[in-house]
Amino acid sequence: MEPLTKTDPEIAEIILREEQRQRGEVNLIASENIVSDAVLLAQGSVLTNKYAEGYPGRRYYGGCEVVDEAEELARSRALELFGAEHANVQSHSGTQANIAAYGALLSPGDKVLAMDLAHGGHLSHGARVSLTGKIYQFEHYPVNADSEMIDLDLVEQLAREFQPKLIVAGASAYPRIIDFAGFRRIADEVGARLMVDMAHIAGLVATGVHPSPIPHAHVVTTTTHKTLRGPRSGLILCRKKLAKKIDSAVFPGGQGGPLMHLVAARAVCFQEAKTEAFRQYAQKIVENSIHLGEILSDGGLRLVSGGTDNHMILADLRSMDLTGDIAEAALGKAGIVVNMNMIPYDPAPPRRPSGMRIGTPTITSRGMGSDEINLIGNWILEILREPTDENRIESIRADVRELCQGFPTRI
Ligand code: DSN
């Protein structure tokens, strides 16, 4: 930190304060995690100095022979970890990966069927405000109104009517197992390809804690920083016969030079995710999530779909006469960080939605388990019952700080 403190004390101080914030709060943002020092080191390394447009052995710059090795390692480790045929490790983010996958599989104006953003999908799955929704013709499937789960009969019916060229499975706010084999059956029936965006569950997939989409999908995209606990970046896995199209859609199709420090950090993350310790970690994420869901549900908070099978819980705050913005702010004051979220068939607007999303990847990385989940669950319930009780919130804030002291954020 010293060179940074000397050159730029303002940014150094911001980084230190952010580290303190992360250390002193219970982070329940479902899409976040904390990376290992090994990932941090690779990410903050001199590899950031290198331009390497192209792919290993076929670059547009000299001096790439060393970083080539990093990319080859990242690619081969990704293949081994997920059992895929081809990996592209250059997408800067999940959205970039999705844009590249569409570019490889579709022409502008082609039809795509994906999950509705308001039902748990993602902006880059064809939301009107996203470039993806402007370039391609998207139709969206909702979840079943009663079960609040993906209804493959409904997906099939929509697919038959709409005749998409591509079906997208995957979500950013969906707490249940996704049946990728079922999606593939529907794709085959209507002559579409299947793309799976497994960004949220990649760490669970890598460890067998969630069924893998790899045997079923033509293309799988993901981020590497959520349950997979790697650097902030994207990854595309595909069948060999699509390799050239995918690689060309990433570079030069949508990006210039890859960020080689992040390519190396991905390699580190894939290495870590292969271990038995990581498998146990992924298992524990889900155990913690189920346990937290039970406490909240027993305390009167309605869980969308009735529970969870993965790392996240989607809660319907109408069961406590609250909206997401109010809950997020009240919990935030106590150092419990969540995000407000739409719930399926939400009658409320996105800035004041009826739900909140809660995830356990970060607290599980910090080593929290059953005892801590009991405390956190009960604090959440207390705050949701009395979100304006500033005294109680302040005293819970102190308890949160004390709890956090025992659980490091550097791993
Ligand atoms: N914004 C991420 C999430 O929170 O799920 C997805 O890109």
Residues whose N, C-alpha, C, O or C-beta is under 5 A from the ligand:
A	BS01	DSN	S31 S172
